[in-house]
């Protein structure tokens, strides 16, 4: 039994399986496509929303204040260590499946299953949060044109019925009034009010349709959106720079090192996505060269933008004022300086940015399921490839339906911290996998190799553990429960149906 749990899949077998032209995915992406996919995944809800929380803090952690510029630096360094490990794996094993596939080759089948299950949190659960954020910005954007979506079609059951602690009188009364307003407006069936987030459902299903058609078409769509949101961020920086007041940067770090590190743990959500590039390795023309360029290039470019945006944001407005709209800090900073039209432009940019993130994450999750199905750890239909489009259409459609249904009834607050800890855990296992493979198979050809021996993988592990330690304890508990459920699924199905069982 123990041998089954930790059996590994040979890298040569993994490569041979992927080269099957009947079951493989279409190779059509280059380095430029990969860099843009990475930017598309990274720049989104994080920079347009979480910087407010990072600066202010919340009930469970202190804020970084203007020193969140340093929080971005710290998080980017932690991600860089892991990015180098991802690049080494992706160049050496250019296969769909990302950290799941890498873990299968190094840490054993049970760990691979756990990481595959864990990646559902990063991609699918993370995308629920992005879809909800997209819907909020979209509602704000169209309201500027006098279009109002009925309130019962633009909120969710969780926000309506999950009331805060009554001891917080003001918040409780506001939530109760909102509940009464929504329930009164909503139609009902058998006394049950019909409430769901229609814009969130719509955007997820639209993205799913695009992804079924083809990876190249999806990459082209992403390129357009990336260009738009980079222009929008540059617009914010250029316009906002004229309103920067150095006195707003004082005090620079109101909560010291603990505030900066807590800010880094929040800001981590703004970096989730560079690893999604590795999920399309099997669809890359020259993965040995292009995968490292795509992963590292997108991370460097986004870090540059993030630090500049953080500097301008905190220079435009006293960070305490972000409490008036922490979920949309860039727009709040512009409005604070009387730039209402510019705030509308940024709202448009947020809609585009979140659309790009939805695209790349919805692209990544089906390919995890596809790889798990191909290995027998999930039912065979998970590994089906569309005969014409050469995309994993079954898993793409299933993922789209699941994300849309969850986004229809969930709130964003339930998702972000869970996504962060799930992703950090995946990053740790990738770094561990590099260390193990360096020891077990030192002579394997490595088209790209993280420098300085084992130093960067070890630093990647330590930095991810540090960021986890600054996440709320509640998210850690939910994550452990999630892993326990996944382990039960593996023991009941995956271990018995694994393709490795067929090998003697």
Secondary structure by P-SEA (a helix, b strand, c coil): ccccccccccaaaaaaaaaccccccbbbbcaaaaaaaaaaaccccccccaaaaaacccccbbbbccaaaaaaaaaaaaaaaaaaaaaaaaaacccccaaaaaaaacccaaaaaaaaaaaccccaaaaaaaaaaaaaaaaaaaaaaccccccccccccccccccccccaaaaaaaaaaaaaaaaaaccccccccccccaaaaaaaaaaaaaaaacaaaaaaaaaaaaaaaaaaaaaaaaaaccccccccccccccccaaaaaaaaaaacccccccccccccccccccccccaaaaaaaaaaaaaaaaaaaaaaaaaaccccccccccccaaaaaaaaacaaaaaaaaaaaaaaaaaaaaaaaaacaaaaaaaaaaaccccccccccccccccaaaaaaaaaaaaaaaaacccccccaaaaaaaaaaaaaaaaaaaaaaaaacccccccccccccaaaaaaaaaaaaaaaaaccaaaaaaaaaaaaaaaaaaaacccccccccccc
